[in-house]
Amino acid sequence: ETEILPTINRTLVSYCHRGIAALHGVNETKVCLCPPNYFGARCQRQNQRISLTLQFIWRNLTSTHVIFQAIIMLIDEYGHVTPN
């Protein structure tokens, strides 16, 4: 009984930085399947994602008129504030 073992192409493993490499078409062109957090031809760029979790615990039940204001500014690597 003959067992066929697939071989792993080491150049394909390291081709995509954070994704999975695949061969596409007749010419077997290398393409990268990137996870949601990364993009680019070789998954070399990271998406900018921010998560914010707020939790309010009420200790005093007699005061129900409370107003909150949150100001969130996104600043890029050059120190510029991004527009809303």
Backbone as XML, in Angstrom:
<?xml version="1.0"?>
<chain id="A" units="angstrom">
  <residue number="1" name="GLU">
    <atom name="N" x="0.851" y="-1.176" z="0.000"/>
    <atom name="CA" x="0.000" y="0.000" z="0.000"/>
    <atom name="C" x="0.901" y="1.245" z="0.000"/>
  </residue>
  <residue number="2" name="THR">
    <atom name="N" x="0.714" y="2.131" z="-0.956"/>
    <atom name="CA" x="1.535" y="3.331" z="-1.086"/>
    <atom name="C" x="0.815" y="4.499" z="-0.429"/>
  </residue>
  <residue number="3" name="GLU">
    <atom name="N" x="1.549" y="5.225" z="0.391"/>
    <atom name="CA" x="0.990" y="6.393" z="1.067"/>
    <atom name="C" x="1.619" y="7.645" z="0.466"/>
  </residue>
  <residue number="4" name="ILE">
    <atom name="N" x="0.792" y="8.567" z="0.065"/>
    <atom name="CA" x="1.268" y="9.815" z="-0.541"/>
    <atom name="C" x="1.305" y="10.890" z="0.540"/>
  </residue>
  <residue number="5" name="LEU">
    <atom name="N" x="2.485" y="11.415" z="0.786"/>
    <atom name="CA" x="2.645" y="12.474" z="1.775"/>
    <atom name="C" x="2.876" y="13.792" z="1.051"/>
  </residue>
  <residue number="6" name="PRO">
    <atom name="N" x="2.061" y="14.811" z="1.357"/>
    <atom name="CA" x="2.281" y="16.107" z="0.708"/>
    <atom name="C" x="3.562" y="16.756" z="1.228"/>
  </residue>
  <residue number="7" name="THR">
    <atom name="N" x="4.245" y="17.454" z="0.347"/>
    <atom name="CA" x="5.452" y="18.176" z="0.760"/>
    <atom name="C" x="5.106" y="19.640" z="0.971"/>
  </residue>
  <residue number="8" name="ILE">
    <atom name="N" x="5.806" y="20.242" z="1.875"/>
    <atom name="CA" x="5.588" y="21.657" z="2.191"/>
    <atom name="C" x="6.692" y="22.469" z="1.527"/>
  </residue>
  <residue number="9" name="ASN">
    <atom name="N" x="6.298" y="23.403" z="0.697"/>
    <atom name="CA" x="7.238" y="24.293" z="0.036"/>
    <atom name="C" x="7.634" y="25.393" z="1.022"/>
  </residue>
  <residue number="10" name="ARG">
    <atom name="N" x="8.873" y="25.396" z="1.462"/>
    <atom name="CA" x="9.315" y="26.336" z="2.495"/>
    <atom name="C" x="9.278" y="27.793" z="2.018"/>
  </residue>
  <residue number="11" name="THR">
    <atom name="N" x="9.446" y="28.013" z="0.715"/>
    <atom name="CA" x="9.369" y="29.394" z="0.227"/>
    <atom name="C" x="7.946" y="29.922" z="0.315"/>
  </residue>
  <residue number="12" name="LEU">
    <atom name="N" x="6.952" y="29.049" z="0.165"/>
    <atom name="CA" x="5.565" y="29.497" z="0.311"/>
    <atom name="C" x="5.212" y="29.784" z="1.763"/>
  </residue>
  <residue number="13" name="VAL">
    <atom name="N" x="5.789" y="29.043" z="2.675"/>
    <atom name="CA" x="5.488" y="29.249" z="4.094"/>
    <atom name="C" x="5.921" y="30.639" z="4.532"/>
  </residue>
  <residue number="14" name="SER">
    <atom name="N" x="7.085" y="31.091" z="4.092"/>
    <atom name="CA" x="7.595" y="32.387" z="4.529"/>
    <atom name="C" x="7.223" y="33.532" z="3.582"/>
  </residue>
  <residue number="15" name="TYR">
    <atom name="N" x="6.497" y="33.265" z="2.513"/>
    <atom name="CA" x="6.178" y="34.301" z="1.524"/>
    <atom name="C" x="5.229" y="35.356" z="2.089"/>
  </residue>
  <residue number="16" name="CYS">
    <atom name="N" x="4.177" y="34.930" z="2.743"/>
    <atom name="CA" x="3.202" y="35.855" z="3.333"/>
    <atom name="C" x="3.560" y="36.066" z="4.798"/>
  </residue>
  <residue number="17" name="HIS">
    <atom name="N" x="3.701" y="37.316" z="5.184"/>
    <atom name="CA" x="4.142" y="37.630" z="6.539"/>
    <atom name="C" x="3.173" y="37.105" z="7.592"/>
  </residue>
  <residue number="18" name="ARG">
    <atom name="N" x="1.901" y="37.412" z="7.449"/>
    <atom name="CA" x="0.910" y="37.016" z="8.454"/>
    <atom name="C" x="-0.221" y="36.183" z="7.872"/>
  </residue>
  <residue number="19" name="GLY">
    <atom name="N" x="-0.119" y="35.825" z="6.600"/>
    <atom name="CA" x="-1.214" y="35.122" z="5.941"/>
    <atom name="C" x="-0.817" y="33.749" z="5.452"/>
  </residue>
  <residue number="20" name="ILE">
    <atom name="N" x="-1.667" y="33.211" z="4.613"/>
    <atom name="CA" x="-1.451" y="31.884" z="4.039"/>
    <atom name="C" x="-1.193" y="32.058" z="2.548"/>
  </residue>
  <residue number="21" name="ALA">
    <atom name="N" x="-0.114" y="31.477" z="2.072"/>
    <atom name="CA" x="0.241" y="31.569" z="0.656"/>
    <atom name="C" x="-0.514" y="30.506" z="-0.130"/>
  </residue>
  <residue number="22" name="ALA">
    <atom name="N" x="-0.925" y="30.879" z="-1.345"/>
    <atom name="CA" x="-1.608" y="29.939" z="-2.237"/>
    <atom name="C" x="-1.095" y="30.170" z="-3.649"/>
  </residue>
  <residue number="23" name="LEU">
    <atom name="N" x="-1.160" y="29.142" z="-4.462"/>
    <atom name="CA" x="-0.780" y="29.254" z="-5.860"/>
    <atom name="C" x="-2.048" y="29.403" z="-6.689"/>
  </residue>
  <residue number="24" name="HIS">
    <atom name="N" x="-2.087" y="30.416" z="-7.563"/>
    <atom name="CA" x="-3.297" y="30.769" z="-8.291"/>
    <atom name="C" x="-3.079" y="30.620" z="-9.789"/>
  </residue>
  <residue number="25" name="GLY">
    <atom name="N" x="-4.022" y="30.001" z="-10.454"/>
    <atom name="CA" x="-4.035" y="29.944" z="-11.908"/>
    <atom name="C" x="-3.070" y="28.942" z="-12.512"/>
  </residue>
  <residue number="26" name="VAL">
    <atom name="N" x="-3.024" y="28.975" z="-13.848"/>
    <atom name="CA" x="-2.184" y="28.051" z="-14.601"/>
    <atom name="C" x="-0.705" y="28.331" z="-14.342"/>
  </residue>
  <residue number="27" name="ASN">
    <atom name="N" x="-0.358" y="29.610" z="-14.205"/>
    <atom name="CA" x="1.037" y="29.991" z="-13.960"/>
    <atom name="C" x="1.463" y="29.791" z="-12.517"/>
  </residue>
  <residue number="28" name="GLU">
    <atom name="N" x="0.516" y="29.406" z="-11.669"/>
    <atom name="CA" x="0.751" y="29.216" z="-10.237"/>
    <atom name="C" x="1.397" y="30.448" z="-9.608"/>
  </residue>
  <residue number="29" name="THR">
    <atom name="N" x="0.747" y="31.581" z="-9.813"/>
    <atom name="CA" x="1.194" y="32.834" z="-9.225"/>
    <atom name="C" x="0.951" y="32.788" z="-7.721"/>
  </residue>
  <residue number="30" name="LYS">
    <atom name="N" x="1.913" y="33.263" z="-6.942"/>
    <atom name="CA" x="1.776" y="33.284" z="-5.486"/>
    <atom name="C" x="0.822" y="34.408" z="-5.086"/>
  </residue>
  <residue number="31" name="VAL">
    <atom name="N" x="-0.167" y="34.081" z="-4.295"/>
    <atom name="CA" x="-1.073" y="35.069" z="-3.717"/>
    <atom name="C" x="-1.179" y="34.794" z="-2.227"/>
  </residue>
  <residue number="32" name="CYS">
    <atom name="N" x="-1.503" y="35.832" z="-1.470"/>
    <atom name="CA" x="-1.613" y="35.695" z="-0.016"/>
    <atom name="C" x="-3.064" y="35.864" z="0.417"/>
  </residue>
  <residue number="33" name="LEU">
    <atom name="N" x="-3.478" y="34.993" z="1.282"/>
    <atom name="CA" x="-4.791" y="35.096" z="1.916"/>
    <atom name="C" x="-4.555" y="35.685" z="3.297"/>
  </residue>
  <residue number="34" name="CYS">
    <atom name="N" x="-4.913" y="36.951" z="3.450"/>
    <atom name="CA" x="-4.602" y="37.679" z="4.681"/>
    <atom name="C" x="-5.733" y="37.561" z="5.698"/>
  </residue>
  <residue number="35" name="PRO">
    <atom name="N" x="-5.398" y="37.512" z="6.992"/>
    <atom name="CA" x="-6.422" y="37.567" z="8.027"/>
    <atom name="C" x="-7.009" y="38.980" z="8.095"/>
  </residue>
  <residue number="36" name="PRO">
    <atom name="N" x="-8.130" y="39.173" z="8.773"/>
    <atom name="CA" x="-8.776" y="40.493" z="8.799"/>
    <atom name="C" x="-7.897" y="41.620" z="9.339"/>
  </residue>
  <residue number="37" name="ASN">
    <atom name="N" x="-6.947" y="41.330" z="10.203"/>
    <atom name="CA" x="-6.122" y="42.379" z="10.799"/>
    <atom name="C" x="-4.987" y="42.848" z="9.911"/>
  </residue>
  <residue number="38" name="TYR">
    <atom name="N" x="-4.759" y="42.171" z="8.781"/>
    <atom name="CA" x="-3.630" y="42.512" z="7.923"/>
    <atom name="C" x="-4.082" y="42.664" z="6.478"/>
  </residue>
  <residue number="39" name="PHE">
    <atom name="N" x="-3.316" y="43.437" z="5.696"/>
    <atom name="CA" x="-3.614" y="43.620" z="4.286"/>
    <atom name="C" x="-2.313" y="43.882" z="3.542"/>
  </residue>
  <residue number="40" name="GLY">
    <atom name="N" x="-2.392" y="44.005" z="2.242"/>
    <atom name="CA" x="-1.216" y="44.216" z="1.407"/>
    <atom name="C" x="-0.955" y="42.978" z="0.567"/>
  </residue>
  <residue number="41" name="ALA">
    <atom name="N" x="-0.085" y="43.113" z="-0.417"/>
    <atom name="CA" x="0.205" y="42.004" z="-1.319"/>
    <atom name="C" x="0.745" y="40.783" z="-0.576"/>
  </residue>
  <residue number="42" name="ARG">
    <atom name="N" x="1.470" y="41.018" z="0.513"/>
    <atom name="CA" x="2.056" y="39.911" z="1.281"/>
    <atom name="C" x="1.660" y="39.987" z="2.753"/>
  </residue>
  <residue number="43" name="CYS">
    <atom name="N" x="0.502" y="40.589" z="3.028"/>
    <atom name="CA" x="-0.027" y="40.725" z="4.400"/>
    <atom name="C" x="0.972" y="41.449" z="5.299"/>
  </residue>
  <residue number="44" name="GLN">
    <atom name="N" x="1.660" y="42.444" z="4.744"/>
    <atom name="CA" x="2.713" y="43.120" z="5.484"/>
    <atom name="C" x="2.222" y="44.345" z="6.236"/>
  </residue>
  <residue number="45" name="ARG">
    <atom name="N" x="1.009" y="44.776" z="5.980"/>
    <atom name="CA" x="0.478" y="45.977" z="6.641"/>
    <atom name="C" x="-0.620" y="45.588" z="7.621"/>
  </residue>
  <residue number="46" name="GLN">
    <atom name="N" x="-0.624" y="46.280" z="8.747"/>
    <atom name="CA" x="-1.612" y="45.972" z="9.777"/>
    <atom name="C" x="-2.714" y="47.019" z="9.770"/>
  </residue>
  <residue number="47" name="ASN">
    <atom name="N" x="-3.963" y="46.544" z="9.825"/>
    <atom name="CA" x="-5.095" y="47.450" z="9.938"/>
    <atom name="C" x="-5.073" y="48.114" z="11.304"/>
  </residue>
  <residue number="48" name="GLN">
    <atom name="N" x="-5.494" y="49.350" z="11.328"/>
    <atom name="CA" x="-5.561" y="50.080" z="12.584"/>
    <atom name="C" x="-6.914" y="49.829" z="13.221"/>
  </residue>
  <residue number="49" name="ARG">
    <atom name="N" x="-6.918" y="49.129" z="14.311"/>
    <atom name="CA" x="-8.161" y="48.829" z="15.020"/>
    <atom name="C" x="-8.018" y="49.258" z="16.460"/>
  </residue>
  <residue number="50" name="ILE">
    <atom name="N" x="-9.088" y="49.803" z="16.967"/>
    <atom name="CA" x="-9.113" y="50.238" z="18.359"/>
    <atom name="C" x="-10.361" y="49.659" z="19.003"/>
  </residue>
  <residue number="51" name="SER">
    <atom name="N" x="-10.185" y="49.095" z="20.168"/>
    <atom name="CA" x="-11.323" y="48.590" z="20.940"/>
    <atom name="C" x="-11.418" y="49.400" z="22.221"/>
  </residue>
  <residue number="52" name="LEU">
    <atom name="N" x="-12.617" y="49.756" z="22.563"/>
    <atom name="CA" x="-12.863" y="50.540" z="23.763"/>
    <atom name="C" x="-14.011" y="49.907" z="24.517"/>
  </residue>
  <residue number="53" name="THR">
    <atom name="N" x="-13.790" y="49.621" z="25.774"/>
    <atom name="CA" x="-14.828" y="49.042" z="26.612"/>
    <atom name="C" x="-15.024" y="49.950" z="27.821"/>
  </residue>
  <residue number="54" name="LEU">
    <atom name="N" x="-16.249" y="50.361" z="28.017"/>
    <atom name="CA" x="-16.594" y="51.192" z="29.175"/>
    <atom name="C" x="-17.572" y="50.432" z="30.054"/>
  </residue>
  <residue number="55" name="GLN">
    <atom name="N" x="-17.369" y="50.531" z="31.359"/>
    <atom name="CA" x="-18.289" y="49.895" z="32.296"/>
    <atom name="C" x="-18.618" y="50.919" z="33.371"/>
  </residue>
  <residue number="56" name="PHE">
    <atom name="N" x="-19.900" y="51.132" z="33.585"/>
    <atom name="CA" x="-20.370" y="52.061" z="34.603"/>
    <atom name="C" x="-21.065" y="51.263" z="35.696"/>
  </residue>
  <residue number="57" name="ILE">
    <atom name="N" x="-20.618" y="51.457" z="36.913"/>
    <atom name="CA" x="-21.231" y="50.783" z="38.056"/>
    <atom name="C" x="-21.868" y="51.867" z="38.920"/>
  </residue>
  <residue number="58" name="TRP">
    <atom name="N" x="-23.181" y="51.773" z="39.093"/>
    <atom name="CA" x="-23.911" y="52.770" z="39.862"/>
    <atom name="C" x="-23.865" y="52.394" z="41.342"/>
  </residue>
  <residue number="59" name="ARG">
    <atom name="N" x="-23.316" y="53.286" z="42.164"/>
    <atom name="CA" x="-23.239" y="53.068" z="43.610"/>
    <atom name="C" x="-24.353" y="53.809" z="44.348"/>
  </residue>
  <residue number="60" name="ASN">
    <atom name="N" x="-24.790" y="54.926" z="43.791"/>
    <atom name="CA" x="-25.789" y="55.760" z="44.445"/>
    <atom name="C" x="-27.046" y="55.749" z="43.585"/>
  </residue>
  <residue number="61" name="LEU">
    <atom name="N" x="-28.105" y="55.180" z="44.064"/>
    <atom name="CA" x="-29.331" y="55.080" z="43.284"/>
    <atom name="C" x="-30.224" y="56.305" z="43.420"/>
  </residue>
  <residue number="62" name="THR">
    <atom name="N" x="-29.912" y="57.237" z="44.324"/>
    <atom name="CA" x="-30.771" y="58.412" z="44.508"/>
    <atom name="C" x="-30.564" y="59.445" z="43.404"/>
  </residue>
  <residue number="63" name="SER">
    <atom name="N" x="-29.390" y="59.523" z="42.837"/>
    <atom name="CA" x="-29.114" y="60.478" z="41.766"/>
    <atom name="C" x="-29.178" y="59.748" z="40.432"/>
  </residue>
  <residue number="64" name="THR">
    <atom name="N" x="-30.232" y="60.014" z="39.666"/>
    <atom name="CA" x="-30.400" y="59.339" z="38.385"/>
    <atom name="C" x="-30.103" y="60.247" z="37.206"/>
  </residue>
  <residue number="65" name="HIS">
    <atom name="N" x="-29.824" y="61.533" z="37.435"/>
    <atom name="CA" x="-29.552" y="62.466" z="36.341"/>
    <atom name="C" x="-28.043" y="62.678" z="36.220"/>
  </residue>
  <residue number="66" name="VAL">
    <atom name="N" x="-27.419" y="61.821" z="35.499"/>
    <atom name="CA" x="-25.979" y="61.899" z="35.295"/>
    <atom name="C" x="-25.731" y="61.982" z="33.791"/>
  </residue>
  <residue number="67" name="ILE">
    <atom name="N" x="-24.866" y="62.910" z="33.391"/>
    <atom name="CA" x="-24.551" y="63.090" z="31.980"/>
    <atom name="C" x="-23.066" y="62.793" z="31.791"/>
  </residue>
  <residue number="68" name="PHE">
    <atom name="N" x="-22.778" y="61.983" z="30.785"/>
    <atom name="CA" x="-21.401" y="61.659" z="30.449"/>
    <atom name="C" x="-21.081" y="62.229" z="29.078"/>
  </residue>
  <residue number="69" name="GLN">
    <atom name="N" x="-19.863" y="62.690" z="28.928"/>
    <atom name="CA" x="-19.384" y="63.143" z="27.632"/>
    <atom name="C" x="-18.025" y="62.496" z="27.396"/>
  </residue>
  <residue number="70" name="ALA">
    <atom name="N" x="-17.882" y="61.873" z="26.252"/>
    <atom name="CA" x="-16.615" y="61.229" z="25.913"/>
    <atom name="C" x="-16.049" y="61.880" z="24.661"/>
  </residue>
  <residue number="71" name="ILE">
    <atom name="N" x="-14.787" y="62.207" z="24.712"/>
    <atom name="CA" x="-14.092" y="62.777" z="23.565"/>
    <atom name="C" x="-13.001" y="61.787" z="23.170"/>
  </residue>
  <residue number="72" name="ILE">
    <atom name="N" x="-13.060" y="61.337" z="21.937"/>
    <atom name="CA" x="-12.087" y="60.369" z="21.442"/>
    <atom name="C" x="-11.370" y="60.990" z="20.247"/>
  </residue>
  <residue number="73" name="MET">
    <atom name="N" x="-10.045" y="61.028" z="20.317"/>
    <atom name="CA" x="-9.249" y="61.553" z="19.214"/>
    <atom name="C" x="-8.323" y="60.447" z="18.725"/>
  </residue>
  <residue number="74" name="LEU">
    <atom name="N" x="-8.266" y="60.268" z="17.433"/>
    <atom name="CA" x="-7.352" y="59.312" z="16.840"/>
    <atom name="C" x="-6.167" y="60.078" z="16.274"/>
  </residue>
  <residue number="75" name="ILE">
    <atom name="N" x="-4.979" y="59.704" z="16.705"/>
    <atom name="CA" x="-3.762" y="60.399" z="16.298"/>
    <atom name="C" x="-2.883" y="59.405" z="15.549"/>
  </residue>
  <residue number="76" name="ASP">
    <atom name="N" x="-2.452" y="59.785" z="14.339"/>
    <atom name="CA" x="-1.617" y="58.872" z="13.545"/>
    <atom name="C" x="-0.158" y="58.958" z="13.979"/>
  </residue>
  <residue number="77" name="GLU">
    <atom name="N" x="0.708" y="58.202" z="13.280"/>
    <atom name="CA" x="2.121" y="58.129" z="13.678"/>
    <atom name="C" x="2.867" y="59.431" z="13.472"/>
  </residue>
  <residue number="78" name="TYR">
    <atom name="N" x="2.277" y="60.372" z="12.722"/>
    <atom name="CA" x="2.910" y="61.668" z="12.497"/>
    <atom name="C" x="2.401" y="62.737" z="13.463"/>
  </residue>
  <residue number="79" name="GLY">
    <atom name="N" x="1.500" y="62.379" z="14.364"/>
    <atom name="CA" x="0.963" y="63.323" z="15.323"/>
    <atom name="C" x="-0.235" y="64.112" z="14.831"/>
  </residue>
  <residue number="80" name="HIS">
    <atom name="N" x="-0.773" y="63.744" z="13.662"/>
    <atom name="CA" x="-1.938" y="64.423" z="13.121"/>
    <atom name="C" x="-3.215" y="63.791" z="13.687"/>
  </residue>
  <residue number="81" name="VAL">
    <atom name="N" x="-4.159" y="64.648" z="14.044"/>
    <atom name="CA" x="-5.459" y="64.172" z="14.518"/>
    <atom name="C" x="-6.300" y="63.846" z="13.301"/>
  </residue>
  <residue number="82" name="THR">
    <atom name="N" x="-6.865" y="62.632" z="13.272"/>
    <atom name="CA" x="-7.690" y="62.235" z="12.122"/>
    <atom name="C" x="-9.053" y="62.890" z="12.228"/>
  </residue>
  <residue number="83" name="PRO">
    <atom name="N" x="-9.630" y="63.275" z="11.082"/>
    <atom name="CA" x="-10.959" y="63.903" z="11.106"/>
    <atom name="C" x="-12.041" y="62.877" z="11.451"/>
  </residue>
  <residue number="84" name="ASN">
    <atom name="N" x="-13.162" y="63.389" z="11.904"/>
    <atom name="CA" x="-14.282" y="62.503" z="12.273"/>
    <atom name="C" x="-14.912" y="61.892" z="11.062"/>
  </residue>
</chain>
